[in-house]
């Protein structure tokens, strides 16, 4: 699968299949709204390529926490400090 560097960490270009955010209600404050993949990559089928943040703008401490969470089996929630 194609990879991209976001906040200094490597991520797949697609949401992981086992991510609990996929089945979550897509409302304000949901898991996806903080995810580096959601925020830094265009949505599938988006021909304009719109992103909320460029990959180099995403917080490296959050990218590290997401990378650890994805690699750890996506149990609980990622630890994202304000």
Backbone as JSON, one array per atom type, in Angstrom:
{
  "sequence": "XXXXXXXXXXXXXXXXXXXXXXXXXXXXXXXXXXXXXXXXXXXXXXXXXXXXXXXXXXXXXXXXXXXXXXXXXXXXXXXXXX",
  "N": [[0.84, -1.19, 0.0], [0.42, 2.26, -0.66], [2.31, 4.79, 0.95], [2.48, 7.72, 3.12], [4.15, 10.53, 4.54], [3.26, 12.03, 7.48], [3.34, 14.61, 9.71], [5.91, 13.79, 10.33], [5.84, 11.04, 10.56], [5.17, 7.82, 9.15], [2.32, 6.87, 7.31], [-0.4, 4.85, 6.07], [-2.24, 5.54, 3.06], [-4.91, 5.23, 3.33], [-7.71, 4.8, 5.53], [-7.22, 2.56, 8.21], [-8.47, -0.77, 8.03], [-9.49, -1.98, 10.38], [-10.09, 0.13, 12.06], [-11.8, 1.65, 14.75], [-13.13, 4.03, 14.37], [-14.36, 3.95, 11.93], [-16.88, 2.81, 12.25], [-18.11, 4.52, 13.9], [-20.39, 7.13, 14.83], [-20.4, 9.89, 12.7], [-19.89, 12.57, 13.92], [-19.42, 15.85, 15.42], [-16.35, 16.05, 17.12], [-15.7, 13.41, 16.87], [-13.63, 10.46, 16.45], [-12.34, 10.44, 13.91], [-12.01, 13.12, 13.29], [-9.65, 14.01, 14.38], [-7.75, 12.47, 13.29], [-4.74, 11.83, 11.46], [-4.81, 10.84, 8.83], [-7.41, 11.39, 7.9], [-7.37, 14.2, 8.13], [-5.21, 15.1, 6.56], [-5.13, 14.02, 4.03], [-6.72, 13.83, 0.82], [-10.19, 13.02, 0.51], [-11.35, 9.81, -0.62], [-12.09, 9.76, -4.05], [-12.22, 12.5, -4.25], [-11.73, 14.86, -6.45], [-10.66, 17.39, -6.42], [-8.66, 17.45, -4.53], [-8.7, 18.54, -1.97], [-7.59, 19.25, 1.32], [-7.62, 19.39, 4.92], [-5.36, 20.01, 6.43], [-1.94, 20.39, 5.47], [0.32, 17.64, 5.15], [2.81, 18.25, 6.41], [2.05, 20.13, 8.25], [0.71, 18.92, 10.29], [0.59, 18.09, 13.72], [3.5, 16.81, 15.19], [3.68, 15.4, 17.62], [1.1, 14.42, 17.92], [0.95, 12.87, 15.59], [2.83, 10.91, 16.21], [1.53, 9.7, 18.42], [-0.77, 8.69, 17.14], [0.46, 6.89, 15.32], [1.56, 5.05, 17.12], [-0.82, 4.11, 18.29], [-2.21, 2.99, 16.07], [-0.34, 0.98, 15.42], [-0.47, -0.5, 17.73], [-2.8, -1.96, 17.69], [-5.14, -0.47, 17.88], [-6.58, -0.15, 20.29], [-8.68, 1.16, 22.83], [-8.28, 4.67, 22.99], [-6.29, 6.98, 21.06], [-3.63, 8.75, 22.7], [-3.83, 12.0, 22.91], [-2.4, 14.95, 23.51], [-3.32, 18.24, 24.58]],
  "CA": [[0.0, 0.0, 0.0], [1.13, 3.52, -0.77], [2.5, 5.46, 2.24], [2.72, 9.15, 3.13], [4.68, 11.01, 5.81], [2.42, 13.06, 8.09], [3.9, 14.98, 11.0], [7.16, 13.09, 10.53], [5.61, 9.6, 10.71], [4.63, 7.21, 7.94], [0.95, 6.34, 7.41], [-1.06, 4.43, 4.83], [-3.09, 6.58, 2.47], [-6.31, 4.88, 3.59], [-8.08, 4.46, 6.9], [-7.04, 1.13, 8.47], [-9.73, -1.51, 7.99], [-10.0, -2.28, 11.72], [-10.23, 1.34, 12.88], [-13.14, 1.78, 15.33], [-13.75, 5.26, 13.89], [-15.17, 3.65, 10.73], [-18.25, 2.47, 12.65], [-18.56, 5.56, 14.83], [-21.2, 8.23, 14.29], [-19.5, 10.93, 12.2], [-20.32, 13.85, 14.45], [-18.38, 16.71, 15.95], [-15.57, 15.45, 18.18], [-15.45, 12.0, 16.59], [-12.26, 10.01, 16.3], [-11.8, 10.81, 12.6], [-11.71, 14.56, 13.2], [-8.29, 14.25, 14.84], [-6.9, 11.51, 12.59], [-3.88, 12.42, 10.44], [-5.22, 10.4, 7.5], [-8.59, 12.17, 7.56], [-7.06, 15.63, 8.04], [-4.1, 15.48, 5.68], [-5.23, 13.39, 2.71], [-8.04, 14.03, 0.21], [-11.14, 11.91, 0.61], [-11.43, 9.02, -1.86], [-12.99, 10.32, -5.06], [-12.17, 13.96, -4.26], [-10.92, 15.25, -7.59], [-10.03, 18.68, -6.15], [-7.51, 17.26, -3.66], [-8.82, 19.39, -0.78], [-7.22, 18.7, 2.63], [-7.74, 20.36, 6.01], [-3.99, 20.38, 6.77], [-0.89, 19.73, 4.71], [0.98, 16.66, 6.01], [3.87, 18.86, 7.21], [1.44, 21.0, 9.25], [0.11, 18.11, 11.34], [1.42, 18.03, 14.92], [4.32, 15.59, 15.24], [3.35, 14.61, 18.81], [-0.14, 13.7, 17.63], [1.28, 11.83, 14.6], [3.49, 9.84, 16.96], [0.5, 9.01, 19.2], [-1.59, 7.92, 16.21], [1.26, 5.79, 14.82], [1.61, 4.08, 18.22], [-2.17, 3.56, 18.44], [-2.44, 2.1, 14.92], [0.56, -0.18, 15.54], [-0.84, -1.25, 18.93], [-4.08, -2.64, 17.53], [-6.26, 0.48, 17.98], [-7.34, -0.38, 21.53], [-8.94, 2.4, 23.53], [-8.16, 5.87, 22.17], [-4.93, 7.53, 21.05], [-3.38, 9.76, 23.73], [-3.53, 13.26, 22.22], [-2.31, 16.03, 24.48], [-3.6, 19.58, 24.06]],
  "C": [[0.88, 1.25, 0.0], [1.17, 4.22, 0.59], [2.72, 6.95, 2.04], [3.26, 9.53, 4.51], [3.82, 12.18, 6.27], [3.0, 13.36, 9.47], [5.18, 14.24, 11.34], [7.04, 11.59, 10.69], [4.91, 9.05, 9.47], [3.26, 6.59, 8.21], [0.52, 5.81, 6.04], [-1.91, 5.58, 4.33], [-4.58, 6.31, 2.67], [-6.51, 4.59, 5.07], [-7.87, 2.96, 7.11], [-8.4, 0.42, 8.57], [-10.32, -1.76, 9.37], [-10.22, -1.06, 12.6], [-11.65, 1.47, 13.43], [-13.86, 3.05, 14.88], [-14.63, 5.03, 12.66], [-16.63, 3.38, 11.07], [-18.86, 3.5, 13.58], [-19.43, 6.57, 14.11], [-20.26, 9.37, 13.9], [-20.0, 12.3, 12.63], [-19.14, 14.64, 14.98], [-17.67, 16.02, 17.12], [-15.29, 13.98, 17.99], [-13.98, 11.72, 16.37], [-11.62, 10.49, 14.99], [-11.36, 12.27, 12.53], [-10.33, 14.93, 13.69], [-7.27, 13.39, 14.08], [-6.03, 12.17, 11.52], [-4.28, 12.03, 9.01], [-6.42, 11.21, 7.03], [-8.24, 13.63, 7.3], [-6.09, 16.01, 6.94], [-4.15, 14.86, 4.29], [-6.61, 13.64, 2.13], [-8.92, 12.8, 0.4], [-11.14, 11.12, -0.69], [-12.47, 9.61, -2.82], [-13.0, 11.83, -5.12], [-11.2, 14.41, -5.35], [-10.19, 16.58, -7.38], [-8.79, 18.56, -5.28], [-7.53, 18.11, -2.41], [-8.41, 18.62, 0.48], [-7.37, 19.79, 3.68], [-6.36, 20.9, 6.42], [-3.03, 19.71, 5.8], [-0.2, 18.75, 5.66], [2.09, 17.24, 6.89], [3.35, 19.8, 8.29], [0.86, 20.22, 10.44], [1.09, 17.99, 12.51], [2.19, 16.72, 15.01], [4.02, 14.76, 16.49], [2.05, 13.84, 18.62], [0.12, 12.59, 16.61], [1.94, 10.64, 15.28], [2.47, 9.02, 17.75], [-0.4, 8.16, 18.3], [-0.82, 6.7, 15.67], [1.33, 4.67, 15.86], [0.26, 3.38, 18.39], [-2.49, 2.6, 17.31], [-1.61, 0.82, 15.06], [0.18, -1.07, 16.72], [-2.2, -1.91, 18.86], [-5.32, -1.78, 17.75], [-7.18, 0.17, 19.15], [-7.51, 0.93, 22.26], [-8.91, 3.58, 22.57], [-6.71, 6.32, 22.13], [-4.8, 8.62, 22.1], [-2.91, 11.05, 23.05], [-3.56, 14.41, 23.23], [-2.65, 17.37, 23.82], [-2.34, 20.37, 24.08]]
}
